[in-house]
Amino acid sequence: MAIRYDHLKQRAFAPIRQHYAERDTMLYALSLGLGSDPLDEAALPFVFEGKAGGLRALPTQAVVLGYPGFWAREADTGIDWVKLLHGEQRMRLHRPLPASADIVGHNRITHLSDKGEGKGAIMVTERRLETAQGELLATVQQVSFLRGDGGYSLRDGGQPSDAPLPALQPVPEERAPDFTDTRAIRPEAALLYRLMGDYNPLHADPAVAAAAGFARPILHGLASYGLVGHALLRQCAGGDPARLRALDIRFAAPVYPGETLVTEIWRVPGQPNHFQLRARVAERDKVVLSHGWAELA
């Protein structure tokens, strides 16, 4: 079964109603390594409810809320889901994320773009995250690369193909980054992060990872996204989660738990609250997240 433009664009997603508690917020932060240094006072507001001002949520937690599950593997989609890759993650924060709340996730497919036979297709899934009272918290976009579904627009007499999202830009490698953040990824990071709702055995079972061509289980892409988001807060926002307004990034290569993540951040000239960024793993000197862009308040 091949994908069909109209069928996917009109796909109905039931609203995802979810309650998350302070325990969930602390677990999210712990899964990203906050608290690994028991004397790190800056991490305590995210992992300990007893600090003055109460518990605070990391803004990137929005990407794990209101998630409809891995619906692309359902037979009626026509998607060759085995060849699906999470290519980019984009997020806009409209107000600070509460430490606990009742929320609703509204999901829809906004873009389907054909790159051609043998070249794949691009699908953008958007999620509007609202409080139960209807206040908009965040808009999240997941850009998926459908490697096995290129050329769909030429079939069955021709189907539409949307223009893609504006392309993310590479970092200015001709100059050194203005900020560099280096953090060790805990060896059990993937086992902790899977408790956010992504139970793909690729991140836990060495046999499954080996069958997929990896030396060992890999870290979730959204975990590395969260690590980069926290690095940006540490280096450029005084650790204040309320200052993050947007974070877009491209996933360039897998990350392994136990590696060291080096986040490099550049100021955007003339735009004091805008930044470009990327991340690499020190042990392999390999860029793993690229074309990053962020905005702070």
Secondary structure as UniProt FT lines:
FT   HELIX           5..9
FT   STRAND          16..20
FT   HELIX           22..31
FT   TURN            32..35
FT   TURN            38..39
FT   TURN            41..43
FT   HELIX           44..47
FT   TURN            49..50
FT   TURN            52..53
FT   HELIX           59..64
FT   HELIX           71..73
FT   HELIX           75..77
FT   HELIX           81..83
FT   STRAND          84..93
FT   STRAND          101..114
FT   TURN            117..119
FT   STRAND          121..131
FT   TURN            132..133
FT   STRAND          136..146
FT   TURN            147..148
FT   TURN            150..151
FT   HELIX           152..154
FT   TURN            156..157
FT   TURN            173..174
FT   STRAND          179..184
FT   TURN            187..188
FT   HELIX           189..193
FT   HELIX           194..196
FT   HELIX           201..203
FT   HELIX           206..211
FT   TURN            212..213
FT   HELIX           221..236
FT   TURN            238..239
FT   HELIX           241..243
FT   STRAND          244..251
FT   TURN            257..258
FT   STRAND          260..268
FT   TURN            269..270
FT   STRAND          271..281
FT   TURN            282..285
FT   STRAND          286..296
//
